[in-house]
Amino acid sequence: MKIISMIPARYSASRFPGKLMQDLGGKTVILRTYEATVNTQLFDDVFVVTDSTIIYDEIVNHGGKAIMSKKDHDCGSDRIAEAVEKMDIDIVINVQGDEPFTDKISLSKLIEVFKEDNEKQIDLASLMVHITDTDEINNPNTVKVIVDQSNFALYFSRSPIPFPREVEADVKYYKHKGVYAFRKEAILDFYNLPMLPLEASEKIECIRYLEYGKRIKMVETDVQGVEIDTPEDLERAKKLWK
């Protein structure tokens, strides 16, 4: 089984433009993420895939591997699909460029999902973290996920799900971490299928898989890390890095 990692990286992020080129402990955020992914030693290869010559040069000039997108893309999955279309691979793991604290244990759990899936019933796998903070549960920047008894995703939302109508009910809230592991066939299907209304409404790309009947296995991790979406996140990351 050939497994690679792709790190989609846009320069112009809506909430924090240029965030991937911000300094984090003497290196840029995107370089930190790339090095953390390589250092797990889990992958046959690791690439940054980007629409930015600035990010491309940052990776290549530091001895890394990068791919320039040929087309404009609305999401990271589309960017990755274009890059892997002609590659001889089985599994591709999408590590977000703004997650420099990517850890080996969580990625190993995703890879193990496919090694154990002899019947190939799982199209993709992703990570979730148990959250209890009310502000985080209600924050639309935090994507929540609900799962069935076998930890297959039922739905993702920026709203609090499930809605706490009955406060005594023993429910847990899970934050979706934007780290995905795809079978190559699944991500190519995603690339070729049009966006449907639920995905368009929530602006959560993994909803497209659910709308077309794909199965997403969620894997719980207790590693929170810091996703750098805002300048405030960057300051938290700097403190954590020290």
N, C-alpha and C positions, 0 to 999 in steps of 0.2 A: 504494500500500500504506500503510494507516494503522497506525502503530505507537505504542503508548502504554506507559508503565511504571506498574506498581502495586507499592506497598510495603506488604505486610501487616504489621500492627503490633499485637501483643498486649501489654498492660501486665503481666499476671501470667505471667512466664516461670518454669518450674519450677526451673531451676538458679540464676537470678538475677532475682528479682522486681523489676520497676521499672527494669530495665537500660536501657531505651530513653529514660528520662528522666534518666539520669545525666549529669553534666557532662563534656564533652570539649572542652577548650580554650575554655571560655566559652559553649558552646552545648550543648544536649542531643544525645545520640547520634542520636535519630530525626530531629532537625532537620538535623544534619550529613549524614545519609544522604540526606534529601530534597534538600538543596541540592546535594550532589555529583551526584545523578542528574539534576536539572534542568540543572546546569552542563555536562553532557556535550553538550547541545543535539542529542541524537539523536532525541528523542521529540516527537510531536505534542502530548502531554499527559503529566503526571506526577501521580499521586494517592497519598496514604497512605490505606489502608483499614484500619479499626480497630474494635475493640469498646469502646474506652476514650474517655470524654469528655475525660480528661486529655490523651491524645495528640492527639485531634481538635482540641482548643482550642490546643495547642502549635503545631500546623501552621498552622491558620487564623489565629491571632493574629499569626503572622509572615508573613502574606501568601501562604501556600501553599494547596494544594487537598487536602481530605480528605473521605472518605466513611465514614459510620457503618454498620457491618454491621447487618442487620436480624435475623439469626439467630446462634445460637451455632455456632461451627465448630471442628473438631478440628485443622485445618491451614490453612496460608496459601493453598494452591491453592483450597480450598473458599471461602475468604473472597474471593479475587479473582474466582472464577467468578460468585458472586452479584453482585458489583459490575459486571462487564462484560456480563452476560447481555443487557441491553437496549441496549448501546452498539454503534455502527456502527464496528467496528474489524476489522483483519485479524490483527495480532500483538500480544500483550501480554507484556511482559518483567517478571518477578517479581524485584525487587531486595529482598533481605532487609533488614529495618529495623535489624539490628545490624551492618551492614557499611558504616560511614561512609567507608571507603577505596575504595568502588566507583569503577572507572576507565573511561574512555571507550574505550580500546583493546579491552578484553575485551568490552564491550557491543557495540562495532562488529562484532566477529567473529561474535557471535551473530546480529545482524541480517543480516549478509552470507550466513549459511547459508540463510536463507529467500529472499533475493533471487536466489540461485543455484539454488534448488530449483524449477525450472520445472514438474516433474511432481507437485509437492506430495506427495512421498513421506515427508517428514520431519514428524512430528507436533509435536515439541518439540526444543529444543536446550538444552544446559547446559554449564557450565565445569568443567574439571578441571585440577589442578596436580600436577606430578610431585613426589613426596616421597621422601626417603631416610632421615629420622630414624626409628630403630627405635621409640622411644617413641610417636611420632605414628602410625606404621603400626599399632601395637598398641592405640592409644587408642580405646575404643568411642565417644567423642564425635566422633571423626574418621570421617566416612563415606567409604569407599573405593569405587572403581568399576573394573570391568574392561570392556574394549571389544574389538570384533572388528577386523579389518584395515582396515575403513573408518571406524573410530572411532564405531561405533554401540554403545550401551551393552548389555552382556550381563547385568550384575547389579550391584547396589549392596549394600554390607554394612558393618556396624560392626566385623565381624571382619576380620583381615588377609586380603585376597584378591588374588592367589591364595595359597593356603597354601604356605609355603616348604619343602616336603618335600625338594626337590632344591635345595640352596643354590647349586649351580653354575649353575643355569639362569639365563639372562639375561632376567629379568623386571623390569618397572618397576611401582612402586606409584603410584597416582593418588588424590589427595584430591578428593572432589566438593565444589565450591563451590556453595552454594545459590542460584545465580542461574539462572533458567530463562527461556526464551523459548518461548511457546506459540502455536500457531494457536488462534484463538478456539474452533473446533470441538473441538479436543483437550481444552481445559480444561473446556468444558461437559460433554463426555463423562465426564471425571474426576469432576465434581461429581455426576453422576447415576448413577455406578456404585458399588456397595458395596465396602467394603474387604474384601480377601481375606487368607488366613492369612499369606502371606509379608510383606506390608506390616505387618500387625498385630504380627508377631513382631519385626521389625527396627525398627519405628517410623520408616520412611523412606518418605515419600509417593510419591516417583517410582517406587517398585517397583510401585505400582498400574498405572501406564502399561504396564510390561513384562508384568505378569500378564494384561492385556487385549490384548496384541499391538501396542501403540503403538511407534513407532520414535523413539528418542532419540539425536540426534546430539550427541556430546561434542566440545567444542572445547578444545584445550589452551591454557592461558595460563600465563605465568610470574609473574603478579602475585599474591602471597600475600595481602597485606593483613592485617587482623585481624578475625576474627569475634568479637563480644563475647558470649560465653556465660557467663563467670564474672567475679567481681571481679578475678581475676588478669589476665584478658584486657583488662579496662578499664585497668588500670595499664600494660600493654604498649602499648595504644592511645594513652594519654596521652603516653608517651615518644616514640612514633612521630610523633604529631601535632606535637610540638615540633621 
